[in-house]
Amino acid sequence: MINLKNIVLIGMSGTGKTTIGKQLSKMLKREFVDTDNLIEKRLKMSIDEIFEKYGEEYFRNIESIIVDEIGKKENLIISTGGGIILKKNNVIKLKEKGILILLESSIENIVKNLKNSEIVRPLIKGNDIYKKVENMYNARKDLYYNAADYVVYVDDKSIDNITYEILKLYDIINS
């Protein structure tokens, strides 16, 4: 089997990383990995519970351990947690065998998606989600853009359109 670079999806919570990642995985017949899901399985608790019990720093350290493990593999489609870019070493490890694609979205769209999601995001739960998302987006925007090899805008696009846009990029990268 030919070893291909991983496709690593980065971006804010609510931009569709997991949904798009699963679709890419099916289309390319490659293993799908969700870093948040791996953390939950490893610790046998939800991200929200981990944050409540141990705090964000503990979570970020576990996240980095997961990145070290999956960053050594190839042929993966990887959906990352929104804060993966907060540690520069995570970005370095993911880039060693991967192409980082930022799924970029408006704050309005992110908030709409988060409100429709059943997943509890510990850093933005509670009141005034819009303000929390806006502040987090502004704090992380430069980190996302600096980490990204490519940016795909997701607002007003179907899952299929976003997936095909990424596949076109990937074909160009691998040709």
DRENPA-3360 file (N, C-alpha, C; in nm, 2 decimals, always signed):
BEGIN
1 = MINLKNIV = +0.08/-0.12/+0.00/+0.00/+0.00/+0.00/+0.09/+0.12/+0.00 ~ +0.05/+0.22/-0.08/+0.12/+0.35/-0.09/+0.09/+0.43/+0.04 ~ +0.19/+0.48/+0.10/+0.17/+0.56/+0.22/+0.14/+0.71/+0.18 ~ +0.02/+0.75/+0.21/-0.02/+0.89/+0.18/-0.02/+0.97/+0.30 ~ +0.00/+1.10/+0.28/-0.01/+1.20/+0.39/-0.15/+1.19/+0.46 ~ -0.15/+1.22/+0.59/-0.28/+1.23/+0.66/-0.35/+1.36/+0.61 ~ -0.48/+1.35/+0.61/-0.56/+1.48/+0.60/-0.60/+1.51/+0.74 ~ -0.56/+1.63/+0.79/-0.58/+1.67/+0.92/-0.67/+1.79/+0.92;
9 = LIGMSGTG = -0.79/+1.78/+0.97/-0.89/+1.89/+0.98/-0.88/+1.97/+1.11 ~ -0.85/+2.10/+1.09/-0.84/+2.18/+1.21/-0.95/+2.29/+1.20 ~ -0.98/+2.36/+1.31/-1.07/+2.47/+1.31/-1.15/+2.47/+1.44 ~ -1.24/+2.57/+1.45/-1.32/+2.58/+1.57/-1.42/+2.47/+1.58 ~ -1.46/+2.44/+1.70/-1.57/+2.35/+1.72/-1.69/+2.41/+1.65 ~ -1.77/+2.32/+1.58/-1.88/+2.36/+1.51/-1.86/+2.39/+1.36 ~ -1.74/+2.37/+1.31/-1.71/+2.39/+1.17/-1.73/+2.27/+1.08 ~ -1.76/+2.15/+1.15/-1.79/+2.03/+1.07/-1.67/+1.94/+1.05;
17 = KTTIGKQL = -1.57/+1.95/+1.14/-1.45/+1.86/+1.12/-1.48/+1.71/+1.12 ~ -1.56/+1.67/+1.22/-1.59/+1.53/+1.24/-1.68/+1.48/+1.12 ~ -1.78/+1.56/+1.09/-1.88/+1.52/+0.98/-1.80/+1.51/+0.85 ~ -1.72/+1.61/+0.82/-1.64/+1.61/+0.69/-1.54/+1.50/+0.69 ~ -1.47/+1.48/+0.81/-1.37/+1.38/+0.82/-1.43/+1.24/+0.79 ~ -1.55/+1.21/+0.85/-1.61/+1.08/+0.83/-1.64/+1.06/+0.68 ~ -1.69/+1.17/+0.61/-1.72/+1.16/+0.47/-1.60/+1.14/+0.39 ~ -1.49/+1.21/+0.42/-1.36/+1.19/+0.35/-1.31/+1.04/+0.37;
25 = SKMLKREF = -1.33/+0.99/+0.49/-1.28/+0.86/+0.52/-1.35/+0.75/+0.43 ~ -1.48/+0.77/+0.42/-1.56/+0.68/+0.33/-1.52/+0.69/+0.19 ~ -1.51/+0.81/+0.14/-1.47/+0.83/+0.00/-1.33/+0.78/-0.04 ~ -1.24/+0.80/+0.05/-1.10/+0.76/+0.03/-1.07/+0.62/+0.08 ~ -1.17/+0.56/+0.15/-1.14/+0.43/+0.21/-1.02/+0.43/+0.30 ~ -1.02/+0.53/+0.39/-0.91/+0.54/+0.48/-0.96/+0.55/+0.63 ~ -0.88/+0.51/+0.72/-0.92/+0.52/+0.86/-0.95/+0.66/+0.91 ~ -1.06/+0.68/+0.98/-1.10/+0.81/+1.04/-1.06/+0.81/+1.19;
33 = VDTDNLIE = -1.00/+0.91/+1.23/-0.96/+0.93/+1.37/-1.01/+1.07/+1.42 ~ -1.08/+1.07/+1.53/-1.12/+1.19/+1.60/-1.04/+1.20/+1.73 ~ -0.96/+1.31/+1.74/-0.88/+1.32/+1.86/-0.96/+1.33/+1.99 ~ -1.07/+1.40/+1.99/-1.15/+1.41/+2.11/-1.21/+1.28/+2.14 ~ -1.26/+1.20/+2.04/-1.31/+1.07/+2.07/-1.21/+0.97/+2.13 ~ -1.09/+0.98/+2.08/-0.98/+0.90/+2.13/-0.95/+0.93/+2.28 ~ -0.96/+1.06/+2.31/-0.94/+1.10/+2.45/-1.05/+1.05/+2.54 ~ -1.17/+1.06/+2.49/-1.29/+1.01/+2.57/-1.28/+0.86/+2.59;
41 = KRLKMSID = -1.24/+0.79/+2.49/-1.23/+0.64/+2.50/-1.12/+0.61/+2.60 ~ -1.00/+0.68/+2.59/-0.89/+0.65/+2.68/-0.92/+0.68/+2.83 ~ -0.99/+0.79/+2.85/-1.02/+0.82/+2.99/-1.16/+0.78/+3.04 ~ -1.24/+0.72/+2.95/-1.37/+0.67/+2.98/-1.46/+0.77/+3.04 ~ -1.45/+0.89/+2.99/-1.54/+1.00/+3.03/-1.55/+1.11/+2.91 ~ -1.65/+1.19/+2.92/-1.67/+1.29/+2.81/-1.57/+1.40/+2.83 ~ -1.55/+1.48/+2.72/-1.46/+1.59/+2.73/-1.51/+1.69/+2.84 ~ -1.64/+1.71/+2.85/-1.69/+1.80/+2.95/-1.66/+1.75/+3.09;
49 = EIFEKYGE = -1.67/+1.62/+3.11/-1.63/+1.56/+3.24/-1.48/+1.57/+3.27 ~ -1.40/+1.56/+3.17/-1.26/+1.57/+3.19/-1.22/+1.71/+3.23 ~ -1.28/+1.81/+3.16/-1.26/+1.95/+3.20/-1.30/+1.98/+3.34 ~ -1.42/+1.93/+3.38/-1.47/+1.96/+3.51/-1.39/+1.89/+3.62 ~ -1.34/+1.77/+3.60/-1.27/+1.69/+3.70/-1.12/+1.73/+3.71 ~ -1.06/+1.75/+3.59/-0.92/+1.77/+3.59/-0.87/+1.90/+3.53 ~ -0.95/+1.97/+3.46/-0.92/+2.10/+3.41/-0.86/+2.10/+3.27 ~ -0.85/+2.22/+3.21/-0.81/+2.23/+3.07/-0.66/+2.18/+3.05;
57 = EYFRNIES = -0.58/+2.22/+3.14/-0.43/+2.19/+3.12/-0.41/+2.03/+3.11 ~ -0.48/+1.96/+3.20/-0.47/+1.82/+3.20/-0.52/+1.76/+3.06 ~ -0.64/+1.81/+3.02/-0.69/+1.77/+2.89/-0.59/+1.80/+2.77 ~ -0.53/+1.92/+2.77/-0.44/+1.95/+2.67/-0.32/+1.86/+2.67 ~ -0.27/+1.82/+2.79/-0.16/+1.72/+2.79/-0.20/+1.59/+2.74 ~ -0.32/+1.54/+2.77/-0.37/+1.41/+2.71/-0.38/+1.43/+2.56 ~ -0.43/+1.54/+2.51/-0.45/+1.57/+2.37/-0.31/+1.56/+2.30 ~ -0.21/+1.61/+2.36/-0.07/+1.61/+2.30/-0.02/+1.46/+2.30;
65 = IIVDEIGK = -0.05/+1.38/+2.40/-0.01/+1.24/+2.39/-0.07/+1.17/+2.28 ~ -0.20/+1.20/+2.25/-0.28/+1.14/+2.14/-0.22/+1.18/+2.01 ~ -0.18/+1.31/+2.00/-0.12/+1.37/+1.88/+0.01/+1.30/+1.85 ~ +0.09/+1.28/+1.95/+0.22/+1.21/+1.94/+0.20/+1.07/+1.88 ~ +0.09/+1.00/+1.92/+0.07/+0.86/+1.88/+0.02/+0.86/+1.73 ~ -0.09/+0.94/+1.70/-0.14/+0.94/+1.57/-0.06/+1.01/+1.47 ~ +0.03/+1.10/+1.51/+0.11/+1.18/+1.42/+0.22/+1.09/+1.36 ~ +0.24/+0.98/+1.41/+0.34/+0.89/+1.35/+0.29/+0.80/+1.24;
73 = KENLIIST = +0.15/+0.79/+1.23/+0.09/+0.71/+1.13/+0.06/+0.78/+1.00 ~ +0.03/+0.70/+0.90/+0.00/+0.76/+0.77/-0.14/+0.71/+0.72 ~ -0.19/+0.76/+0.62/-0.31/+0.72/+0.55/-0.44/+0.74/+0.64 ~ -0.43/+0.84/+0.73/-0.54/+0.87/+0.82/-0.62/+0.99/+0.77 ~ -0.74/+1.00/+0.81/-0.82/+1.12/+0.81/-0.84/+1.16/+0.95 ~ -0.79/+1.27/+0.99/-0.79/+1.31/+1.14/-0.87/+1.44/+1.16 ~ -0.97/+1.42/+1.25/-1.05/+1.54/+1.29/-0.99/+1.58/+1.43 ~ -0.95/+1.70/+1.45/-0.89/+1.75/+1.57/-0.99/+1.83/+1.66;
81 = GGGIILKK = -0.96/+1.83/+1.79/-1.03/+1.92/+1.87/-1.00/+2.07/+1.84 ~ -1.09/+2.16/+1.87/-1.07/+2.30/+1.83/-0.95/+2.36/+1.89 ~ -0.90/+2.32/+2.00/-0.79/+2.38/+2.06/-0.65/+2.31/+2.04 ~ -0.65/+2.22/+1.94/-0.53/+2.14/+1.91/-0.41/+2.23/+1.88 ~ -0.44/+2.35/+1.82/-0.34/+2.44/+1.77/-0.28/+2.53/+1.89 ~ -0.33/+2.51/+2.01/-0.28/+2.59/+2.12/-0.14/+2.55/+2.16 ~ -0.11/+2.43/+2.13/+0.03/+2.38/+2.16/+0.10/+2.37/+2.02 ~ +0.21/+2.45/+2.00/+0.28/+2.45/+1.88/+0.33/+2.31/+1.84;
89 = NNVIKLKE = +0.37/+2.23/+1.94/+0.43/+2.10/+1.92/+0.32/+2.00/+1.85 ~ +0.19/+2.02/+1.89/+0.09/+1.95/+1.82/+0.09/+1.97/+1.67 ~ +0.10/+2.10/+1.64/+0.10/+2.13/+1.49/+0.22/+2.07/+1.42 ~ +0.33/+2.08/+1.49/+0.46/+2.03/+1.43/+0.44/+1.88/+1.40 ~ +0.39/+1.81/+1.50/+0.37/+1.66/+1.49/+0.28/+1.62/+1.38 ~ +0.16/+1.70/+1.38/+0.06/+1.66/+1.28/+0.11/+1.70/+1.14 ~ +0.19/+1.79/+1.12/+0.25/+1.83/+0.99/+0.35/+1.73/+0.94 ~ +0.42/+1.66/+1.03/+0.52/+1.56/+0.99/+0.47/+1.47/+0.88;
97 = KGILILLE = +0.35/+1.42/+0.90/+0.29/+1.32/+0.81/+0.15/+1.36/+0.76 ~ +0.12/+1.49/+0.77/-0.01/+1.53/+0.73/-0.02/+1.67/+0.67 ~ -0.13/+1.69/+0.60/-0.16/+1.82/+0.54/-0.27/+1.88/+0.63 ~ -0.25/+2.00/+0.68/-0.35/+2.06/+0.77/-0.44/+2.15/+0.70 ~ -0.57/+2.12/+0.70/-0.67/+2.19/+0.63/-0.77/+2.26/+0.74 ~ -0.77/+2.39/+0.73/-0.85/+2.47/+0.82/-0.99/+2.48/+0.76 ~ -1.09/+2.43/+0.84/-1.23/+2.45/+0.80/-1.27/+2.58/+0.87 ~ -1.29/+2.68/+0.78/-1.32/+2.82/+0.83/-1.47/+2.85/+0.82;
105 = SSIENIVK = -1.52/+2.92/+0.92/-1.66/+2.95/+0.92/-1.69/+3.08/+0.99 ~ -1.80/+3.14/+0.96/-1.84/+3.26/+1.03/-1.88/+3.23/+1.18 ~ -1.87/+3.33/+1.26/-1.91/+3.31/+1.40/-2.06/+3.27/+1.41 ~ -2.14/+3.33/+1.33/-2.28/+3.31/+1.32/-2.31/+3.16/+1.29 ~ -2.24/+3.11/+1.19/-2.26/+2.97/+1.15/-2.21/+2.87/+1.26 ~ -2.09/+2.90/+1.32/-2.04/+2.82/+1.43/-2.14/+2.81/+1.54 ~ -2.19/+2.93/+1.58/-2.29/+2.93/+1.69/-2.41/+2.85/+1.66 ~ -2.46/+2.87/+1.53/-2.58/+2.79/+1.49/-2.56/+2.64/+1.50;
113 = NLKNSEIV = -2.44/+2.60/+1.45/-2.41/+2.46/+1.45/-2.39/+2.40/+1.60 ~ -2.33/+2.48/+1.68/-2.31/+2.44/+1.82/-2.44/+2.43/+1.89 ~ -2.53/+2.52/+1.87/-2.66/+2.52/+1.93/-2.74/+2.39/+1.88 ~ -2.72/+2.35/+1.76/-2.79/+2.23/+1.71/-2.72/+2.10/+1.75 ~ -2.60/+2.11/+1.81/-2.52/+1.99/+1.85/-2.56/+1.94/+1.99 ~ -2.55/+1.81/+2.00/-2.58/+1.75/+2.13/-2.45/+1.74/+2.22 ~ -2.34/+1.77/+2.16/-2.21/+1.76/+2.23/-2.19/+1.88/+2.32 ~ -2.15/+1.86/+2.44/-2.13/+1.98/+2.53/-1.98/+2.02/+2.51;
121 = RPLIKGND = -1.96/+2.14/+2.48/-1.82/+2.20/+2.47/-1.79/+2.28/+2.59 ~ -1.70/+2.23/+2.68/-1.68/+2.29/+2.81/-1.64/+2.44/+2.81 ~ -1.57/+2.48/+2.70/-1.52/+2.62/+2.70/-1.63/+2.72/+2.66 ~ -1.74/+2.67/+2.60/-1.84/+2.76/+2.55/-1.98/+2.73/+2.60 ~ -1.99/+2.65/+2.70/-2.13/+2.62/+2.75/-2.18/+2.73/+2.84 ~ -2.31/+2.73/+2.87/-2.37/+2.83/+2.95/-2.43/+2.95/+2.87 ~ -2.43/+3.06/+2.93/-2.49/+3.18/+2.86/-2.40/+3.25/+2.77 ~ -2.46/+3.33/+2.68/-2.39/+3.41/+2.58/-2.29/+3.33/+2.50;
129 = IYKKVENM = -2.33/+3.23/+2.44/-2.25/+3.14/+2.35/-2.18/+3.23/+2.24 ~ -2.26/+3.32/+2.18/-2.20/+3.40/+2.07/-2.08/+3.47/+2.12 ~ -2.08/+3.54/+2.23/-1.97/+3.62/+2.28/-1.85/+3.52/+2.31 ~ -1.88/+3.41/+2.37/-1.77/+3.31/+2.40/-1.70/+3.26/+2.27 ~ -1.79/+3.23/+2.17/-1.73/+3.18/+2.04/-1.65/+3.29/+1.98 ~ -1.70/+3.41/+1.98/-1.64/+3.52/+1.92/-1.50/+3.55/+1.98 ~ -1.50/+3.55/+2.12/-1.37/+3.57/+2.19/-1.27/+3.46/+2.16 ~ -1.32/+3.33/+2.16/-1.23/+3.22/+2.13/-1.18/+3.22/+1.99;
137 = YNARKDLY = -1.27/+3.25/+1.89/-1.23/+3.26/+1.75/-1.12/+3.37/+1.74 ~ -1.14/+3.49/+1.80/-1.04/+3.60/+1.78/-0.91/+3.56/+1.85 ~ -0.91/+3.49/+1.96/-0.79/+3.45/+2.03/-0.71/+3.34/+1.95 ~ -0.78/+3.26/+1.87/-0.72/+3.15/+1.80/-0.70/+3.17/+1.65 ~ -0.76/+3.27/+1.59/-0.76/+3.28/+1.45/-0.62/+3.28/+1.39 ~ -0.53/+3.36/+1.44/-0.39/+3.36/+1.39/-0.33/+3.22/+1.40 ~ -0.35/+3.15/+1.51/-0.29/+3.02/+1.53/-0.34/+2.92/+1.42 ~ -0.48/+2.93/+1.39/-0.53/+2.84/+1.29/-0.47/+2.87/+1.15;
145 = YNAADYVV = -0.46/+3.00/+1.12/-0.41/+3.04/+0.98/-0.26/+3.00/+0.97 ~ -0.19/+3.02/+1.08/-0.04/+2.99/+1.08/-0.02/+2.84/+1.07 ~ -0.11/+2.76/+1.12/-0.10/+2.61/+1.12/-0.14/+2.55/+0.99 ~ -0.24/+2.62/+0.92/-0.30/+2.56/+0.81/-0.22/+2.56/+0.68 ~ -0.22/+2.45/+0.61/-0.16/+2.44/+0.48/-0.26/+2.49/+0.38 ~ -0.39/+2.47/+0.40/-0.50/+2.52/+0.31/-0.61/+2.56/+0.40 ~ -0.70/+2.65/+0.34/-0.82/+2.69/+0.41/-0.94/+2.66/+0.32 ~ -1.04/+2.60/+0.38/-1.16/+2.57/+0.31/-1.28/+2.64/+0.38;
153 = YVDDKSID = -1.35/+2.73/+0.31/-1.46/+2.80/+0.37/-1.58/+2.71/+0.37 ~ -1.65/+2.70/+0.48/-1.76/+2.60/+0.48/-1.90/+2.66/+0.48 ~ -1.91/+2.79/+0.51/-2.04/+2.85/+0.52/-2.12/+2.84/+0.39 ~ -2.25/+2.80/+0.40/-2.34/+2.79/+0.29/-2.30/+2.69/+0.18 ~ -2.22/+2.59/+0.23/-2.18/+2.48/+0.14/-2.23/+2.34/+0.20 ~ -2.27/+2.25/+0.11/-2.31/+2.12/+0.16/-2.19/+2.04/+0.20 ~ -2.21/+1.93/+0.27/-2.11/+1.84/+0.31/-2.04/+1.79/+0.19 ~ -2.11/+1.75/+0.09/-2.05/+1.70/-0.04/-1.96/+1.81/-0.10;
161 = NITYEILK = -2.01/+1.93/-0.11/-1.93/+2.04/-0.17/-1.80/+2.06/-0.10 ~ -1.80/+2.06/+0.04/-1.68/+2.08/+0.12/-1.59/+1.96/+0.10 ~ -1.64/+1.84/+0.10/-1.56/+1.72/+0.08/-1.49/+1.72/-0.06 ~ -1.57/+1.75/-0.16/-1.51/+1.76/-0.30/-1.40/+1.86/-0.31 ~ -1.42/+1.98/-0.24/-1.32/+2.08/-0.24/-1.19/+2.03/-0.18 ~ -1.20/+1.96/-0.07/-1.08/+1.90/+0.00/-1.02/+1.80/-0.09 ~ -1.10/+1.71/-0.15/-1.05/+1.61/-0.24/-0.97/+1.67/-0.36 ~ -1.02/+1.78/-0.42/-0.95/+1.85/-0.53/-0.81/+1.90/-0.48;
169 = LYDIINS = -0.81/+1.96/-0.36/-0.69/+2.01/-0.30/-0.59/+1.89/-0.28 ~ -0.64/+1.78/-0.23/-0.56/+1.67/-0.20/-0.50/+1.61/-0.33 ~ -0.58/+1.60/-0.44/-0.53/+1.56/-0.56/-0.42/+1.64/-0.62 ~ -0.43/+1.77/-0.60/-0.33/+1.87/-0.64/-0.20/+1.84/-0.56 ~ -0.22/+1.83/-0.43/-0.10/+1.80/-0.34/-0.03/+1.68/-0.38 ~ -0.10/+1.57/-0.41/-0.04/+1.44/-0.44/+0.00/+1.42/-0.58 ~ -0.02/+1.52/-0.67/+0.02/+1.50/-0.81/+0.16/+1.54/-0.84;
% end
